[in-house]
Amino acid sequence: MPSVQPSRPHRAGLAAYLKQAFVYHWNIGLLSVAVVGSLLSPWPDAILPLVGALEALYLGGMVSMPRFREAIDAQANAGEPSDVASPTITDLVAGLGIESQTRFTALRRRCAQMQALANDLRGADAVGDVAGTMRTSGLNQLLWGFLRLLHHQDALGKLLASMDGADIAQKSERIAAGLARAQASKDERLVNSFQERAATAAARLEHYERTKKDVAFVGAELDRIEDKIHALSEMAVNQSDANALSAQIDATAASMLATESRLSEFQASSAIFPDLNGAPAILSDDPRDGGRLRA
Protein backbone atom coordinates (compact mmCIF):
# COMPACT_ATOMS: atom_id res chain seq x y z
CA MET A 1 0.00 0.00 0.00
CA PRO A 2 1.62 3.31 -1.04
CA SER A 3 2.13 6.03 1.51
CA VAL A 4 0.01 9.10 0.84
CA GLN A 5 1.68 12.46 1.27
CA PRO A 6 -0.50 15.07 -0.44
CA SER A 7 0.89 18.55 -1.01
CA ARG A 8 -0.68 21.47 0.82
CA PRO A 9 -3.19 23.24 -1.45
CA HIS A 10 -3.05 26.91 -2.32
CA ARG A 11 -5.52 28.94 -0.24
CA ALA A 12 -7.70 31.31 -2.26
CA GLY A 13 -7.58 33.98 0.45
CA LEU A 14 -10.10 36.21 2.21
CA ALA A 15 -10.70 38.46 -0.80
CA ALA A 16 -11.65 35.47 -2.98
CA TYR A 17 -13.92 34.05 -0.26
CA LEU A 18 -15.74 37.38 0.11
CA LYS A 19 -16.04 37.82 -3.64
CA GLN A 20 -17.54 34.37 -4.20
CA ALA A 21 -19.94 34.79 -1.29
CA PHE A 22 -21.03 38.18 -2.64
CA VAL A 23 -21.54 37.13 -6.29
CA TYR A 24 -23.49 34.00 -5.37
CA HIS A 25 -26.65 34.39 -7.46
CA TRP A 26 -29.11 34.11 -4.55
CA ASN A 27 -27.24 36.81 -2.66
CA ILE A 28 -27.13 39.16 -5.66
CA GLY A 29 -30.85 38.70 -6.26
CA LEU A 30 -31.96 39.22 -2.66
CA LEU A 31 -29.56 42.11 -2.13
CA SER A 32 -30.82 43.86 -5.26
CA VAL A 33 -34.42 43.48 -4.12
CA ALA A 34 -33.54 44.76 -0.64
CA VAL A 35 -31.66 47.81 -1.95
CA VAL A 36 -34.38 48.78 -4.44
CA GLY A 37 -37.04 48.26 -1.79
CA SER A 38 -35.13 50.45 0.63
CA LEU A 39 -34.74 53.26 -1.89
CA LEU A 40 -38.45 53.19 -2.69
CA SER A 41 -39.47 53.12 0.95
CA PRO A 42 -40.28 56.28 2.97
CA TRP A 43 -37.22 55.64 5.19
CA PRO A 44 -34.23 54.81 2.94
CA ASP A 45 -31.77 56.40 5.40
CA ALA A 46 -32.85 53.94 8.10
CA ILE A 47 -33.35 50.80 6.01
CA LEU A 48 -30.22 50.92 3.81
CA PRO A 49 -27.81 50.68 6.80
CA LEU A 50 -29.83 47.71 8.05
CA VAL A 51 -29.53 46.01 4.64
CA GLY A 52 -25.77 46.65 4.73
CA ALA A 53 -25.50 45.17 8.20
CA LEU A 54 -27.41 42.04 7.14
CA GLU A 55 -25.19 41.68 4.07
CA ALA A 56 -22.06 41.96 6.24
CA LEU A 57 -23.50 39.32 8.58
CA TYR A 58 -24.18 37.02 5.62
CA LEU A 59 -20.67 37.48 4.20
CA GLY A 60 -19.08 36.87 7.58
CA GLY A 61 -21.17 33.74 8.12
CA MET A 62 -20.27 32.28 4.74
CA VAL A 63 -16.54 33.00 5.09
CA SER A 64 -16.53 31.42 8.56
CA MET A 65 -17.80 28.09 7.15
CA PRO A 66 -14.87 25.67 6.60
CA ARG A 67 -16.72 23.83 3.83
CA PHE A 68 -17.36 27.07 1.93
CA ARG A 69 -13.65 27.97 2.09
CA GLU A 70 -12.72 24.43 1.00
CA ALA A 71 -15.07 24.73 -1.98
CA ILE A 72 -13.50 28.02 -3.07
CA ASP A 73 -10.00 26.59 -2.54
CA ALA A 74 -10.95 23.59 -4.69
CA GLN A 75 -12.08 25.90 -7.49
CA ALA A 76 -8.88 27.93 -7.19
CA ASN A 77 -6.69 24.82 -7.29
CA ALA A 78 -8.56 23.05 -10.09
CA GLY A 79 -6.24 22.25 -12.95
CA GLU A 80 -3.04 23.14 -11.10
CA PRO A 81 -0.26 20.66 -11.93
CA SER A 82 1.09 18.52 -9.12
CA ASP A 83 4.84 18.42 -8.51
CA VAL A 84 4.79 14.95 -6.99
CA ALA A 85 3.01 11.93 -8.42
CA SER A 86 0.51 10.53 -5.97
CA PRO A 87 -1.66 7.41 -5.91
CA THR A 88 -5.13 7.58 -7.39
CA ILE A 89 -8.41 6.47 -5.89
CA THR A 90 -8.22 3.55 -8.33
CA ASP A 91 -4.95 2.48 -6.69
CA LEU A 92 -6.46 2.63 -3.21
CA VAL A 93 -9.63 0.80 -4.21
CA ALA A 94 -7.50 -1.90 -5.85
CA GLY A 95 -5.88 -2.49 -2.46
CA LEU A 96 -9.21 -3.66 -1.04
CA GLY A 97 -10.69 -7.14 -1.15
CA ILE A 98 -13.08 -7.89 -4.02
CA GLU A 99 -16.22 -7.49 -1.90
CA SER A 100 -15.08 -4.13 -0.53
CA GLN A 101 -14.04 -2.95 -4.01
CA THR A 102 -17.51 -3.75 -5.35
CA ARG A 103 -19.17 -2.02 -2.43
CA PHE A 104 -17.19 1.21 -2.75
CA THR A 105 -17.50 1.34 -6.53
CA ALA A 106 -21.29 0.97 -6.33
CA LEU A 107 -21.58 3.73 -3.72
CA ARG A 108 -19.32 6.06 -5.67
CA ARG A 109 -21.30 5.42 -8.86
CA ARG A 110 -24.58 6.19 -7.08
CA CYS A 111 -23.21 9.50 -5.76
CA ALA A 112 -21.93 10.40 -9.24
CA GLN A 113 -25.38 9.70 -10.70
CA MET A 114 -27.01 11.96 -8.11
CA GLN A 115 -24.40 14.65 -8.76
CA ALA A 116 -25.09 14.53 -12.52
CA LEU A 117 -28.84 14.74 -11.87
CA ALA A 118 -28.33 17.74 -9.57
CA ASN A 119 -26.27 19.49 -12.26
CA ASP A 120 -28.99 18.82 -14.84
CA LEU A 121 -31.67 20.27 -12.57
CA ARG A 122 -29.62 23.39 -11.78
CA GLY A 123 -28.90 23.93 -15.49
CA ALA A 124 -27.09 27.18 -16.16
CA ASP A 125 -26.77 27.86 -12.43
CA ALA A 126 -24.50 24.82 -12.16
CA VAL A 127 -21.67 26.79 -13.79
CA GLY A 128 -19.61 28.32 -11.01
CA ASP A 129 -22.22 27.20 -8.46
CA VAL A 130 -20.47 27.49 -5.08
CA ALA A 131 -23.29 25.65 -3.29
CA GLY A 132 -22.94 22.77 -5.77
CA THR A 133 -19.19 22.69 -5.16
CA MET A 134 -19.84 22.60 -1.41
CA ARG A 135 -22.18 19.63 -1.82
CA THR A 136 -19.65 17.79 -3.98
CA SER A 137 -16.86 18.56 -1.51
CA GLY A 138 -18.96 17.17 1.33
CA LEU A 139 -19.77 13.96 -0.53
CA ASN A 140 -16.08 13.57 -1.43
CA GLN A 141 -15.27 13.81 2.28
CA LEU A 142 -17.82 11.15 3.21
CA LEU A 143 -16.73 8.79 0.43
CA TRP A 144 -13.12 9.25 1.52
CA GLY A 145 -14.02 8.38 5.11
CA PHE A 146 -15.97 5.36 3.87
CA LEU A 147 -12.90 4.19 1.90
CA ARG A 148 -10.73 4.61 5.00
CA LEU A 149 -13.08 2.43 7.03
CA LEU A 150 -13.24 -0.20 4.29
CA HIS A 151 -9.45 -0.46 4.39
CA HIS A 152 -9.59 -0.77 8.15
CA GLN A 153 -12.29 -3.43 7.94
CA ASP A 154 -10.14 -5.44 5.52
CA ALA A 155 -7.08 -5.08 7.77
CA LEU A 156 -9.05 -6.21 10.82
CA GLY A 157 -10.49 -9.14 8.88
CA LYS A 158 -7.01 -10.30 7.87
CA LEU A 159 -5.79 -9.93 11.45
CA LEU A 160 -8.71 -11.93 12.82
CA ALA A 161 -8.23 -14.65 10.19
CA SER A 162 -4.59 -14.98 11.22
CA MET A 163 -5.55 -15.74 14.83
CA ASP A 164 -6.93 -19.10 15.98
CA GLY A 165 -9.16 -18.27 18.93
CA ALA A 166 -9.78 -21.89 19.84
CA ASP A 167 -6.06 -22.66 19.86
CA ILE A 168 -5.32 -19.59 21.99
CA ALA A 169 -8.00 -20.62 24.51
CA GLN A 170 -6.77 -24.23 24.66
CA LYS A 171 -3.19 -23.12 25.15
CA SER A 172 -4.32 -20.80 27.94
CA GLU A 173 -6.03 -23.74 29.66
CA ARG A 174 -2.92 -25.92 29.37
CA ILE A 175 -0.75 -23.15 30.81
CA ALA A 176 -3.18 -22.72 33.73
CA ALA A 177 -2.96 -26.44 34.44
CA GLY A 178 0.84 -26.29 34.30
CA LEU A 179 0.85 -23.34 36.68
CA ALA A 180 -1.30 -25.26 39.14
CA ARG A 181 1.13 -28.21 39.06
CA ALA A 182 4.12 -25.87 39.50
CA GLN A 183 2.49 -24.24 42.48
CA ALA A 184 1.75 -27.67 43.98
CA SER A 185 5.40 -28.68 43.58
CA LYS A 186 6.47 -25.36 45.16
CA ASP A 187 9.13 -24.90 42.48
CA GLU A 188 9.54 -21.12 42.38
CA ARG A 189 11.31 -21.14 39.02
CA LEU A 190 8.49 -23.09 37.34
CA VAL A 191 5.87 -20.94 39.01
CA ASN A 192 7.47 -17.75 37.70
CA SER A 193 7.80 -19.21 34.21
CA PHE A 194 4.18 -20.36 34.03
CA GLN A 195 2.93 -17.09 35.49
CA GLU A 196 4.62 -15.15 32.71
CA ARG A 197 3.26 -17.54 30.08
CA ALA A 198 -0.23 -17.24 31.61
CA ALA A 199 -0.05 -13.44 31.40
CA THR A 200 1.00 -13.64 27.75
CA ALA A 201 -1.79 -16.08 26.92
CA ALA A 202 -4.35 -13.88 28.68
CA ALA A 203 -3.18 -10.84 26.67
CA ARG A 204 -3.47 -12.78 23.39
CA LEU A 205 -6.97 -13.95 24.26
CA GLU A 206 -8.03 -10.43 25.24
CA HIS A 207 -6.65 -9.06 21.96
CA TYR A 208 -8.49 -11.73 19.98
CA GLU A 209 -11.80 -10.92 21.66
CA ARG A 210 -11.29 -7.17 21.18
CA THR A 211 -10.52 -7.71 17.48
CA LYS A 212 -13.74 -9.70 17.05
CA LYS A 213 -15.71 -6.84 18.61
CA ASP A 214 -13.96 -4.30 16.38
CA VAL A 215 -14.81 -6.33 13.26
CA ALA A 216 -18.49 -6.43 14.25
CA PHE A 217 -18.50 -2.72 15.13
CA VAL A 218 -16.86 -1.47 11.93
CA GLY A 219 -19.20 -3.66 9.87
CA ALA A 220 -22.27 -2.11 11.54
CA GLU A 221 -20.83 1.40 11.15
CA LEU A 222 -20.12 0.90 7.47
CA ASP A 223 -23.75 -0.12 6.94
CA ARG A 224 -24.94 2.97 8.83
CA ILE A 225 -22.63 5.36 6.97
CA GLU A 226 -23.45 3.83 3.58
CA ASP A 227 -27.16 4.43 4.22
CA LYS A 228 -26.41 8.03 5.25
CA ILE A 229 -24.31 8.73 2.14
CA HIS A 230 -27.11 7.38 -0.07
CA ALA A 231 -29.60 9.67 1.68
CA LEU A 232 -27.40 12.77 1.52
CA SER A 233 -26.49 12.24 -2.15
CA GLU A 234 -30.21 12.06 -2.97
CA MET A 235 -31.03 15.10 -0.84
CA ALA A 236 -28.29 17.08 -2.64
CA VAL A 237 -30.27 16.87 -5.88
CA ASN A 238 -33.02 19.30 -4.87
CA GLN A 239 -31.85 20.63 -1.51
CA SER A 240 -32.11 24.41 -1.80
CA ASP A 241 -30.59 25.12 1.63
CA ALA A 242 -26.87 24.44 1.15
CA ASN A 243 -26.14 25.34 4.77
CA ALA A 244 -28.59 22.76 6.13
CA LEU A 245 -27.17 20.04 3.89
CA SER A 246 -23.63 21.05 4.81
CA ALA A 247 -24.53 20.76 8.50
CA GLN A 248 -25.82 17.21 7.98
CA ILE A 249 -22.66 16.28 6.07
CA ASP A 250 -20.52 17.75 8.86
CA ALA A 251 -22.45 15.75 11.45
CA THR A 252 -21.95 12.53 9.48
CA ALA A 253 -18.23 13.25 9.05
CA ALA A 254 -17.94 13.86 12.80
CA SER A 255 -19.62 10.54 13.50
CA MET A 256 -17.12 8.82 11.18
CA LEU A 257 -14.22 10.34 13.11
CA ALA A 258 -15.84 9.12 16.33
CA THR A 259 -16.08 5.64 14.81
CA GLU A 260 -12.37 5.71 13.95
CA SER A 261 -11.46 6.79 17.47
CA ARG A 262 -13.36 3.81 18.94
CA LEU A 263 -11.44 1.27 16.88
CA SER A 264 -8.59 -0.07 19.00
CA GLU A 265 -6.20 -0.63 16.08
CA PHE A 266 -7.16 2.32 13.85
CA GLN A 267 -4.10 4.49 14.46
CA ALA A 268 -1.75 2.07 12.72
CA SER A 269 -3.86 1.56 9.59
CA SER A 270 -5.00 5.20 9.25
CA ALA A 271 -1.41 6.41 8.94
CA ILE A 272 -1.47 5.64 5.20
CA PHE A 273 -4.35 8.08 4.59
CA PRO A 274 -4.74 11.84 4.97
CA ASP A 275 -7.56 12.75 7.36
CA LEU A 276 -11.06 13.69 6.22
CA ASN A 277 -10.04 17.31 5.62
CA GLY A 278 -7.59 16.01 3.01
CA ALA A 279 -10.27 14.21 1.03
CA PRO A 280 -9.42 13.95 -2.71
CA ALA A 281 -11.80 14.76 -5.55
CA ILE A 282 -13.44 11.33 -5.68
CA LEU A 283 -16.42 12.80 -7.56
CA SER A 284 -14.21 14.69 -10.00
CA ASP A 285 -15.83 16.79 -12.71
CA ASP A 286 -12.90 15.84 -14.96
CA PRO A 287 -12.97 12.11 -15.80
CA ARG A 288 -9.28 12.30 -16.77
CA ASP A 289 -8.37 13.22 -13.20
CA GLY A 290 -8.81 9.66 -11.98
CA GLY A 291 -9.38 10.79 -8.41
CA ARG A 292 -5.71 11.59 -7.82
CA LEU A 293 -5.07 12.40 -4.19
CA ARG A 294 -4.65 16.02 -3.32
CA ALA A 295 -5.44 17.88 -0.13
PyMOL commands that set and color helices and strands:
alter all, ss='L'
color gray80, all
select helices_A, chain A and resi 14-23+25-40+44-63+66-77+89-94+98-126+130-162+165-185+188-238+242-262+266-270+276-278
alter helices_A, ss='H'
color red, helices_A
deselect
rebuild
show_as cartoon
